[in-house]
């Protein structure tokens, strides 16, 4: 019997791997066919999906993964060199020429000028990144800049901690000094300042940490009103407590769902879906969790929880998060070009809401949102 289950398990595993490989092969084939007809946006989109599947499923060989990356680079290059804007093409050509002559600083500046013309095109941005990563001259200059920035950051953070202390926000100052010590390799001055403050606020600090612990205990036990009271007490002692603010935000979702009537359940469900569409995945996730506690049999809610959990887990990696943002931008640009301004606006808004911290084309997205809204007003 055990042998039967083992064989079945191996067969199922084999079918799963074959299925994954077929899926990646299909996506690459689709991208190849789109490349032949010069549909750069869609071609890159399918290559990107194939690469993402390879990473998520760990189903591709190193050679296959590198091949996909090379094809994406080819798409980016062709898209720029065959662009309709002659001025943009000349800038790209000039930048590449400067790079071949080892004039890296001038090449970076020219690529940057090209990127400002068309922020959504990845070729100039990728070239700038390549120069930064490979040029010893540029890296040397960056090291000097980063050292100066680090000194400036240390000075600003220390002044901020001292200012908090002067305002009698000593718990906040204490944690700020500890954070400075952690960031700057056990900085002696910051450690001494935190130890000095600890002697003054030991009782309040103990009360704050007890409030946090009790708040978390009641939160895990499902006693949300009591949990909320403790987090509010903790926040009153330390107004910079980000965990307190986050927990209180989510506790309000839970309490709202607990107190809701049958008709209000659907309203909250709609609100959770709106947050999901806008890219507010954290808020949406906790709203769906709260709804699941109210009605565990709601399959739609359970499916959304699984989907959002996977999304949030995958986007812990900043590279994946940026990759997702770039894919959304490509889709949004396509809708915009085809004058589907409603769909385009929805995707641009999601980028603006979810991915501001990892994109370099935020100003472009803001501009496109304004343009879409203007077009939709004209249609109305």
Buried (B, 14 or more C-beta within 10 A) or exposed (E): EEEEEEEEEEEEEEEEEEEBBEBBEBBBEBBEEBBEEEBBBBBBBBBBBBBBBBBEBEBBEEEBBEBBEEBBBBBBBBBBEEBEEEEBBEBBBBBBEBBEEEBBEBBBBBBBBBBEBBBBBBBBBBBBEBBBEEBEEBEEEEEEEEEEEEEEBBEEBBEBBBEBBEEEBBBBBBBBBBBBBEBBEEBEEBBEBBEEBBEEBEEBBEBBBEBBEBBBEBBEEEEBEBBBBBBBBBBEBBEBBEBBEEBBEBBBBBBBBEEBEEEEBEEBBEBBBEBBBBBBBBBBBBBBBBBBEBEEEBEEBBEBBEBBBEBEEBBEEEEBBBBBBBBBBBBBBBBBEEEBBEBBBBBBBBBBBBBEEBBEBBEBBBEBBEBBBEBEEEEE
